[in-house]
Amino acid sequence: MVKVQINCPLCNKYGKVELKKVDILKKSSSGLAAINIKENIICEHSFVAYIDKNLNIRDSFVCDFKIELPEIKQDYVKTSEANKKVDDIKVDLIVLNIKALEIVYILNGILMKKKILFIHDNDVIYNPLYNMIEFIFHDNFHYDFSILNQYEYRKDKKSYKKHEVIYMDNILKNKKKDMKKRRIKIESAIVKKFLFEEDPSYGLLLFRNEINKAFRMSNEIINILQNNNGNQKLSKKKLVDILSEKFEINIQSEYLEFLLEIVKNYHGYNLSGLSDYYFPNLGL
């Protein structure tokens, strides 16, 4: 057993956590080991810490452990073509050089149909990251994603006025406050699921499956609303019931709100036919 000093990314409080060194070495063999830090272990916050084989904390980000991603039946089998694409991506380079929160922001930006500019000075990760984005968003969400180093961005900053600019786990151009208002709990849970896999290639397949699921279910919501012939608005509870029956899953309210944000911002669909309430008669 070893004691590792970890600080909370929210309140910056430090504490020591006892871990099995053999588990860390096993999990970090391909990059970083993801460790769940639950509430009241260091502070009142829950977050994920990423530790390398030398027991150094390389990254940490806040994640709500109460969030559960719904599981629907999907094909997780690695085809030889998919396997080759994953191997070409070099996931370990991405995990070691890009912060988890930066991946969360990139994901959120694409799902909200934003033009994304990611600033990073290490060009070694450019092709792997482009390949990862292409792999994850193949045949689902369209995206506008670019990478520049700091010098290139400063030289041509005017060309990216309409982009969401991500640098050092921040949203530049004073948009970080706006980002805090958005619901990114689900995006964080998806990235956590990707990074938590000991096999990074399999983690990437899980990542893509989560995106395919969000795309499929957001389109289904549009179909449901278009086919709602009632005079009254469809309640969110009724929408959850329809989705749950069709996909044979349980859906948390946080996940439904995540899907509705995609429907509104990515698909540009008017949600006026949907009630703001789960139980309209009760005002809830």
FIKETI-865203 format. One record per residue (C-alpha): x, y, z. Coordinates in steps of 0.05 Angstrom, whole numbers, padded with zeros to 5 digits, always signed. Each point is the difference from the previous one (the first is absolute). Layout:
REM FIKETI-865203
XYZ
...
***
This chain:
REM FIKETI-865203
+00000+00000+00000
+00023+00071-00015
-00026+00068+00021
-00011+00050-00055
-00013+00074+00012
-00059+00024-00041
-00032+00069-00004
-00073+00015-00018
-00006+00037-00067
-00058+00041+00029
+00021+00024+00069
+00074-00019-00006
+00000-00035+00068
+00055-00052+00007
-00004-00068+00030
+00036-00067-00001
-00034-00062-00030
+00026-00071+00012
+00003-00041-00063
+00027-00067-00022
+00063+00012-00040
-00009-00063-00041
-00069+00024-00023
+00028+00067-00020
+00057-00031-00040
-00049-00048-00034
-00050+00054-00018
+00053+00050-00021
+00038-00048-00046
-00031+00034-00061
+00001+00071+00027
-00037+00022+00062
-00039-00034+00056
-00068+00031+00014
-00018+00002+00074
-00069+00018+00027
+00004+00048+00059
-00068-00001+00033
-00032+00053+00043
+00029+00011+00070
+00065-00037-00015
+00038+00065-00010
-00056+00051+00001
-00075+00003-00015
+00012-00006-00076
+00006-00062-00043
+00050-00002-00057
+00046-00044-00041
+00076+00002+00007
+00047-00026-00053
+00066-00030+00024
+00060-00022-00041
+00044-00060+00014
+00047+00044+00041
-00059+00017+00046
-00002+00072-00024
-00068+00034-00006
-00006+00019-00073
-00071+00026-00001
-00066+00003+00038
-00070+00022-00016
-00067+00005+00034
-00050-00055-00016
-00068-00015+00032
+00002-00074+00019
-00076+00000+00007
-00007+00008-00076
-00015-00065-00035
+00005-00006-00075
-00058-00042-00028
+00021-00065-00032
-00033-00019-00065
+00015-00060-00043
+00057+00017-00047
+00054-00036-00038
+00064+00002+00041
+00037-00052-00041
+00065+00025-00029
+00000-00010-00075
+00069-00005-00032
-00012+00067-00034
-00020+00035+00064
+00057-00034+00037
+00050+00026-00050
-00029+00071+00004
+00005-00001+00076
+00072-00025-00002
+00019+00056-00048
-00027+00053+00048
+00053-00008+00054
-00048+00012+00058
+00057-00002+00051
+00030+00063-00030
-00067+00036+00006
-00012-00022+00071
+00070+00021+00023
-00001+00068-00034
-00072+00025+00002
-00039+00015+00063
-00066-00036+00013
-00037+00066+00006
+00026+00022-00068
-00030-00063-00030
-00066+00015+00036
-00001+00071-00029
+00016-00026-00070
-00056-00051+00005
-00050+00051+00027
+00018+00050-00054
-00011-00050-00056
-00066-00023+00029
-00023+00072+00006
+00020+00011-00073
+00056+00049+00016
+00061+00012-00043
+00057-00025+00044
+00072+00024+00001
+00046-00038+00046
+00067+00034+00017
+00057-00047+00017
+00075+00010-00011
+00019-00073-00006
-00011-00019-00073
+00012-00073+00016
-00072-00006+00022
-00031+00035-00061
-00009-00060-00046
-00021-00048+00056
-00052+00050+00025
-00027+00014-00070
-00004-00076-00011
-00036-00010+00067
-00051+00054-00016
-00012-00029-00069
-00008-00070+00030
-00048+00021+00055
-00045+00044-00043
-00001-00044-00062
-00071-00007-00027
-00032+00041+00055
+00014+00073+00018
+00033+00046-00050
+00055+00044+00029
+00046+00059-00014
+00063-00013+00040
+00069+00031-00008
+00066-00001+00038
+00052+00056+00003
+00059+00017+00044
+00001+00065+00039
+00042+00037-00052
-00045-00019-00058
-00062+00020+00039
+00028+00069+00020
+00021+00013-00071
-00069-00015-00028
-00046+00011+00059
-00051+00040-00040
-00017-00061-00043
-00025-00036+00062
-00047+00051+00030
-00059-00047-00009
+00036-00061+00028
-00002-00027+00070
+00074+00002+00018
+00025-00052+00049
+00068+00009+00033
+00029-00030+00064
-00068-00028+00023
-00031+00069-00008
-00049+00031-00049
+00032+00065-00024
-00034+00065-00019
-00036+00005+00067
-00044-00060-00015
+00018-00040+00061
-00056+00030+00041
-00049-00018-00054
+00028-00071-00003
-00013-00008+00075
-00073+00013-00013
-00004-00058-00049
-00015-00070+00021
+00065-00038-00013
-00011-00054+00052
-00016-00052-00053
+00059+00020-00044
+00045-00008+00062
-00030-00069+00013
+00013-00021-00072
+00073+00023+00003
+00008-00034+00068
-00026-00065-00031
+00050+00006-00056
+00060+00015+00044
-00019-00051+00054
+00012-00060-00046
+00066-00035+00010
+00001-00016-00075
-00001+00070-00032
-00020-00029-00068
-00062-00032+00031
-00013+00065+00038
-00001+00037-00067
-00051-00049-00027
-00043+00013+00061
+00008+00074-00012
-00025-00007-00072
-00058-00043+00023
-00022+00054+00049
+00001+00052-00056
-00039-00046-00047
-00051-00011+00056
-00009+00075+00011
-00008+00011-00075
-00050-00056-00007
-00041+00021+00061
-00001+00074-00016
-00027-00016-00069
-00053-00045+00031
-00022+00058+00045
-00013+00041-00063
-00040-00057-00030
-00042-00006+00064
-00014+00075+00002
-00018+00002-00074
-00049-00057+00010
-00033+00028+00062
-00070+00015-00024
-00029+00021+00067
-00025+00070+00014
+00042+00005+00062
+00075+00005+00004
+00036-00066+00012
+00026-00005+00071
+00072-00018+00014
-00024-00059+00041
-00039-00026-00060
+00061+00010-00044
+00043-00039+00049
-00052-00056+00002
-00001-00005-00076
+00076-00001-00006
+00006-00050+00057
-00049-00047-00033
+00031+00005-00069
+00072-00009+00021
-00014-00043+00062
+00040+00045+00046
-00006+00045+00061
+00013+00074-00014
+00020+00050+00054
-00026+00071-00006
+00071+00025-00011
+00008-00044-00061
-00067+00022-00029
+00021+00073+00008
+00066-00017-00034
-00038-00029-00059
-00047+00060-00003
+00060+00047-00004
+00024-00040-00060
-00069+00002-00032
-00004+00076+00009
+00071+00021-00015
+00028-00052-00048
-00063-00020-00038
-00031+00069+00007
-00068-00030+00016
-00053+00043+00035
-00019-00030+00067
-00064+00041+00007
-00040-00065-00005
+00032-00026+00064
-00021+00022+00069
+00053+00028+00047
-00029-00045+00054
+00004-00074+00014
-00069+00004+00033
-00035+00061-00030
-00063-00007+00043
+00043+00006+00062
+00047+00053-00027
+00059-00046+00010
***
